[in-house]
């Protein structure tokens, strides 16, 4: 199966959550495959059940699977690495310190592996202590360019900037975008993205010159009753993506 994400016009690929095969197939179809479908390791009791279930999703969506932690939970880091070895998905979410293990277990460089860095309140500085142990210690805050270089050292593909809280960290986000351009790196804005701010958040990255963007849109488009990502909302997001990359 293909291991690289399918970017719309080679620029942008949407990342959303799914919780059923029917929902996953509908989301895949409405975006013409320019999507990564998040399956959270935290929702499974063990590796075996996660692998068995995720392979079903991969089979009906041309492997457009994104193996997730679950709200960035660092305790899921090792499980994500181990699952990904067998799934060989198009995309993997990881904390900063989990990138190297994931890349080594994947055994290839096609799958996109992101590394989680967080806003600090200071433009140009990011928190990299997002791992199982380091997240419990004193914050490790470094220049964003250095963080990206460290991620590259570990075989990472892109920065996951989380939690953005929508546009409330806009100035920090702009600098992360510029750093990704300087370092020739991909970017994954995450946290508080919805139908109202999606366009501006993607536009900032694309206009800055970020080569590829994978925006994560999660809770804002999930139906509270069914717990499923709303297909009609993803259709709207896809129309915005087409507008931004035409």
LINURFEN-V411290 format. One record per helix or strand of 3 or more residues. SS is the DSSP state (helix for helix, strand for strand). FROM is the first residue (numbers start at 1). TO is the last residue. If there is no record, write none. Layout:
# LINURFEN-V411290
ss->SS from->FROM to->TO
ss->SS from->FROM to->TO
This chain:
# LINURFEN-V411290
ss->strand from->14 to->17
ss->helix from->21 to->30
ss->strand from->35 to->40
ss->helix from->41 to->43
ss->helix from->47 to->60
ss->strand from->65 to->68
ss->helix from->74 to->87
ss->helix from->96 to->106
ss->strand from->112 to->119
ss->strand from->125 to->127
ss->helix from->134 to->136
ss->strand from->141 to->143
ss->helix from->144 to->153
ss->strand from->158 to->161
ss->helix from->170 to->182
ss->strand from->186 to->190
ss->helix from->198 to->208
ss->helix from->219 to->221
ss->helix from->231 to->245
